[in-house]
Amino acid sequence: MCNYIGIKNANKFGSIFLIIYFCKEYIYILYFHQVVETKM
């Protein structure tokens, strides 16, 4: 069984997706950065 924590941090520069997987004795970290174009 794998437990995971999902974190989404949104700001005016873009969105950051951080997913941490806890599998047995291993920790997997997935980092996603999505750039969102904004109009001033």
Residue frames as qw, qx, qy, qz and C-alpha x, y, z in Angstrom:
[[0.000, 0.889, 0.458, 0.000, 0.00, 0.00, 0.00],
 [0.435, 0.177, 0.009, 0.883, 1.28, 3.43, -0.86],
 [0.111, -0.827, -0.424, 0.351, 0.33, 6.60, 0.92],
 [0.433, 0.343, 0.231, 0.801, 0.60, 9.90, -0.87],
 [0.108, -0.715, -0.327, 0.609, 0.34, 13.58, -0.06],
 [0.402, 0.554, 0.430, 0.589, -0.74, 16.04, -2.75],
 [0.212, -0.650, -0.203, 0.701, 0.07, 19.71, -2.42],
 [0.391, 0.635, 0.416, 0.520, -1.09, 22.42, -4.81],
 [0.273, -0.599, -0.147, 0.738, 0.34, 25.90, -4.45],
 [0.382, 0.676, 0.461, 0.430, -1.18, 28.48, -6.76],
 [0.229, -0.629, -0.093, 0.737, 0.06, 32.01, -7.18],
 [0.415, 0.815, 0.051, -0.401, 0.08, 34.72, -9.84],
 [0.039, 0.639, -0.679, -0.359, 3.17, 33.21, -11.45],
 [0.555, 0.177, -0.749, -0.317, 1.80, 29.72, -11.93],
 [0.861, -0.347, 0.055, -0.369, 0.76, 26.53, -10.23],
 [0.132, 0.503, -0.839, 0.157, 3.03, 24.14, -8.37],
 [0.911, -0.171, -0.153, -0.343, 2.01, 20.53, -7.89],
 [0.049, 0.523, -0.810, 0.259, 3.94, 18.49, -5.36],
 [0.912, -0.159, -0.176, -0.334, 3.14, 14.82, -4.84],
 [0.063, -0.548, 0.796, -0.249, 4.95, 12.75, -2.23],
 [0.877, -0.053, -0.387, -0.280, 4.58, 8.98, -2.24],
 [0.344, -0.540, 0.707, -0.300, 5.40, 6.85, 0.78],
 [0.903, 0.130, -0.331, -0.241, 5.94, 3.25, -0.31],
 [0.908, -0.192, -0.273, 0.254, 7.31, 0.89, 2.34],
 [0.591, -0.561, -0.001, 0.579, 10.76, 2.30, 3.08],
 [0.417, 0.170, 0.375, 0.811, 10.94, 4.45, -0.02],
 [0.109, 0.746, 0.315, -0.576, 9.85, 8.03, -0.58],
 [0.432, 0.352, 0.531, 0.638, 9.01, 9.24, -4.05],
 [0.019, 0.668, 0.205, -0.716, 8.69, 12.95, -4.76],
 [0.411, 0.480, 0.577, 0.518, 7.04, 14.15, -7.96],
 [0.093, -0.584, -0.126, 0.797, 7.31, 17.84, -8.74],
 [0.365, 0.563, 0.597, 0.440, 5.16, 19.46, -11.40],
 [0.088, -0.515, -0.099, 0.847, 5.36, 23.12, -12.34],
 [0.347, 0.612, 0.630, 0.329, 2.76, 24.54, -14.66],
 [0.177, -0.206, 0.019, 0.962, 3.37, 28.04, -15.92],
 [0.193, 0.738, 0.646, -0.025, 0.22, 30.06, -16.33],
 [0.274, 0.242, 0.198, 0.910, 0.32, 33.13, -18.51],
 [0.089, -0.725, -0.560, 0.391, -1.40, 36.09, -16.88],
 [0.264, 0.668, 0.272, 0.640, -2.42, 39.44, -18.26],
 [0.305, -0.209, -0.372, 0.851, -1.37, 42.55, -16.42]]
